[in-house]
Amino acid sequence: MNQKNSEKLWKLPLYKIYTDDEDVNLITKIIKRGSNWAIGPEIDEFENAISDYVGVDYSAVLNSGTSALHASLLAFGLGDGDEILVPSFSFISTANSVLFVNATPSFVDIEEETLGIDPKLIEQSISSNTKAIIPMDYGGMSCQISEIKENAENNNLLVIEDGAESLGSSVKGKKVGSISDATIFSFCGNKVLTTGEGGAVVTNSREIIEKIKLIRSHGRLDQKNYFNNPSSAQYLGLGYNWRMSSITAGLGISQLNKLEKIIKMRQENAEYLSSRLSKLPKIKVPTAPAGYEHIYQMYTIRLPDKTTRDSLHDFLTERQIFSKVYFTPIHNTSFYQQKFGINKNLLPITEKISQQVLTLPLYPNMTAEEKDLLVETICEFFESQ
Ligand SMILES: Cc1ncc(COP(=O)(O)O)c(C=O)c1O
């Protein structure tokens, strides 16, 4: 069996996608029409639905969260010689996007409440070349975005938020994506709203969204479907092909229609797991500070130390229960160590948290038996210690 697709080996996978007949019917309709599989009406429709949902003026969909991040940095004109503040406790593309535009990532430590960039550390991390900050919303909950935005504004920094994991979460009623200068989302297979692969940018700036739409499609003014339009197109600048297909956008529309239902199912499952796991003294279950809504893209517990964390991880793997460490800090990857040789003592909270975290299985249709199997296996681990 192909190890890459060995889901069947797991009694409990890390995640499972929630899908229904609406997904199948919408995609089938697009396939059967036999036209406009690229740049079809679903692109605008999905974009309008995303911006309405988040509560912003504009949205652009792309083929991944990474291209959404890359396109955003290009659209804001960030590049050569610029320094951009990023967390190291994130997926590697947060920092890679900075390298894509020849800018320099400068890592800032996180705080322990939301595991996002610590707003109090921004000021001291700024140099005369610092132009922007990319805060990340970890695992389905916002970082301290209002405080970060305020500090950034005081220091003339752009805020391009990496909300890849957190579409649907909110702080004090404001959805992730509605506060920063621009925010990106990912629709990759393990996200709460997924289209397999895909991404989006949301912003209130018309200028930025227009630039992003040019960048994602060869610098071409795609006002009409290029493939159906007999006249020649205008190319206004350098661009890529980072477009999302109409079929993918159709799936996105149908997934967005049920996003609130999916979130509720995840929250109920997370609450059940937390009600039981919080009784174990060595486990810190995920919690949301007052005013924050957690949508549990990941259900990540914290253990007292790396030894306990790694032993539990091994114990669960042996029992065919999928758990995973999100994240090993970006600055500790061999690529970043070779390129920058970053001093490990610079990010003490990032180092500490990354040794404590373990993400456990959680998905909308998790059965009562599956949740109990997870909890009881973890109890068994602590009894065996
Ligand atoms: C925090 C974060 N940023 C960026 C990305 C990149 O998104 P994508 O995989 O869609 O390119 C991801 C997705 O895994 C992510 O978790």
The ligand as a Tripos MOL2 file, in Angstrom:
@<TRIPOS>MOLECULE
LIG
   16    16     1     0     0
SMALL
NO_CHARGES

@<TRIPOS>ATOM
      1 C1         -0.3270   28.8180    9.1040 C.3       1 LIG1
      2 C2         -0.3550   28.4300    7.6660 C.ar      1 LIG1
      3 N1          0.0880   29.3060    6.7540 N.ar      1 LIG1
      4 C3          0.0690   29.0220    5.4420 C.ar      1 LIG1
      5 C4         -0.4020   27.8170    4.9740 C.ar      1 LIG1
      6 C5         -0.3130   27.5250    3.5290 C.3       1 LIG1
      7 O1         -1.5070   27.1810    2.9210 O.3       1 LIG1
      8 P1         -1.5190   26.1790    1.6750 P.3       1 LIG1
      9 O2         -1.1480   24.8180    2.1610 O.co2     1 LIG1
     10 O3         -2.9370   26.2610    1.1880 O.co2     1 LIG1
     11 O4         -0.5600   26.6980    0.6700 O.co2     1 LIG1
     12 C6         -0.8860   26.8790    5.8890 C.ar      1 LIG1
     13 C7         -1.4420   25.5950    5.4270 C.2       1 LIG1
     14 O5         -1.1020   24.5230    5.6860 O.2       1 LIG1
     15 C8         -0.8360   27.1740    7.2720 C.ar      1 LIG1
     16 O6         -1.2490   26.2870    8.2050 O.3       1 LIG1
@<TRIPOS>BOND
     1     1     2 1
     2     2     3 ar
     3     2    15 ar
     4     3     4 ar
     5     4     5 ar
     6     5     6 1
     7     5    12 ar
     8     6     7 1
     9     7     8 1
    10     8     9 2
    11     8    10 1
    12     8    11 1
    13    12    13 1
    14    12    15 ar
    15    13    14 2
    16    15    16 1
@<TRIPOS>SUBSTRUCTURE
     1 LIG1         1 GROUP 0 **** ****
